[in-house]
Amino acid sequence: MAVQRLASAMFGFLLLGVACGGPPPPSEPVSEAKTRDRGLGRRRQDIPDDCEPQAGKPPPEPLRISYTGVAKAARCQREVYTIMGGVTHFLGVECKHCHVEPDYAADTHNKQIANWMARELVPRLQKRAADPSGNKEVWCADCHAKKPKFLGDPRRRDVAIEWMTTHLAPDFDTAAGKPPKCKDCHGGDLGTPQFRSQVILHELEGLPMPAAAAPAVAPPSAAPTLAPSAPQAPPVQSIPDFGKR
């Protein structure tokens, strides 16, 4: 009798499973690439890829030039605009912070610095305290936090040393997985003759000078004078401190 009740119960559970569609299929394992894509600074999965053809739309425009700096990872022209939009967002600036409008291809001081960071600094670092997705990639927001000059404006030595000590060293490793040291970027430890405080200046030869402000024009005098004016010495322009950028 007990055997019959057990068989009836098992048959009932089987019918219930068929009615409800059976057990859910095993979930597809999430690939490492998809896990990384959910990390900070990554495109959401529901947003189409910039460089993938879309039904009813023109094909993606190929790259107009080869980029080696901020946009070096771009695969099509649309992705260049997406990357640049991210830079303006993470730095809290407008396009004209780095570009001369409308000649966006023109070289500028800030463009040189941004490209140097993307080409030299960022590839040498990785996040130490990685987010849950395992993403260790470094980008603008990890340091700037919507402040183009986060070391002070103008830059302050004490603020820079404090930021390097309390943020850069604890939060980042080198690409080899080792704690970063001053000499990794500055050529020597702090306080040694080899230490270079303005390291970007030494790395970038022929750095374009920032655009100088237009000199003020004095209003014309009410009555012209007939006496010959003394020769005027050319105005002396101070040399800008590139390290303040």
Secondary structure, DSSP 8 states (H G I E B T S, - for coil): -HHHHHHHHHHHHHHHHHHTTSS--------HHHHHHTSTT---TTS--TTS--TTS------SS---STTTT-SSHHHHHHHHHHHHHHHT--GGGT--SS-TTS--HHHHHHHHIIIIIGGGEEESS--TT------GGGT-TT-TTTTTTTT-HHHHHHHIIIIIHHHEEETTSS---HHHHHSS-TTSTT--SSHHHHH-TT---------------SS---S--------------GGG-
